Amino acid sequence: MSSQERVRLSNDWRGYRASEIIMVNKIVANALVEQGIGVYANPKKPVEKEPKKMKDIKGAPKDKMLKGAPVTK
């Protein structure tokens, strides 16, 4: 199975208008870019958030651990 590539067209091509973004397979995308008909259109990447830091709770006293434990019946 070949993967799809996003290409932004620079010129009209096969019924598509210039500046339109189309999905084509890698071979067609490469041919369009080489011939100057289009350029690769990369989707916007999400901004990575900083990973949350975990609190070190290994030294918590036992009585505080019991107070925070859920009550089961």
C-alpha positions as CSV (number, residue, x, y, z in Angstrom):
1,M,0.0,0.0,0.0
2,S,1.5,3.3,-1.0
3,S,1.1,6.3,1.3
4,Q,-0.5,9.6,0.3
5,E,1.3,12.9,0.1
6,R,-0.2,16.4,0.3
7,V,0.8,18.6,-2.7
8,R,-0.1,22.3,-3.2
9,L,-0.5,23.0,-6.9
10,S,1.4,25.9,-8.5
11,N,-0.5,25.6,-11.8
12,D,-3.9,24.1,-12.9
13,W,-3.6,20.3,-13.3
14,R,-6.2,17.7,-14.4
15,G,-9.2,19.7,-13.2
16,Y,-7.6,21.0,-10.1
17,R,-7.0,24.8,-9.6
18,A,-3.7,26.4,-8.7
19,S,-3.0,26.8,-5.0
20,E,-5.3,23.8,-4.2
21,I,-4.0,21.1,-1.9
22,I,-4.5,17.6,-3.2
23,M,-3.7,14.1,-1.9
24,V,-1.8,11.9,-4.3
25,N,0.5,8.9,-4.0
26,K,4.3,9.3,-3.6
27,I,5.1,8.7,-7.2
28,V,2.6,11.3,-8.5
29,A,3.7,13.8,-5.8
30,N,7.3,13.4,-6.8
31,A,6.5,13.9,-10.5
32,L,4.5,17.0,-9.8
33,V,7.3,18.5,-7.7
34,E,10.0,17.7,-10.2
35,Q,8.0,19.2,-13.1
36,G,7.3,22.4,-11.1
37,I,3.6,21.9,-11.1
38,G,3.4,21.7,-7.3
39,V,5.2,21.7,-4.0
40,Y,4.9,19.4,-1.0
41,A,2.3,20.8,1.5
42,N,3.2,19.7,5.0
43,P,0.3,19.7,7.5
44,K,0.8,21.9,10.5
45,K,2.5,20.1,13.3
46,P,1.0,20.5,16.8
47,V,3.1,22.4,19.3
48,E,4.6,20.0,21.8
49,K,3.9,20.9,25.4
50,E,6.5,20.4,28.1
51,P,6.1,17.0,29.9
52,K,4.6,17.4,33.3
53,K,7.0,16.6,36.1
54,M,5.8,14.0,38.6
55,K,6.1,14.8,42.3
56,D,8.3,12.5,44.4
57,I,6.0,11.1,47.0
58,K,8.0,8.1,48.2
59,G,8.8,9.7,51.5
60,A,5.2,10.5,52.6
61,P,4.3,9.4,56.1
62,K,2.0,6.5,56.5
63,D,-0.8,8.5,58.3
64,K,-0.9,11.0,55.5
65,M,-1.1,8.2,53.0
66,L,-4.1,6.6,54.8
67,K,-5.9,10.0,55.1
68,G,-5.8,10.5,51.4
69,A,-6.8,6.9,50.5
70,P,-10.3,6.4,49.1
71,V,-12.9,4.9,51.5
72,T,-14.2,1.5,50.4
73,K,-17.1,-0.3,52.0
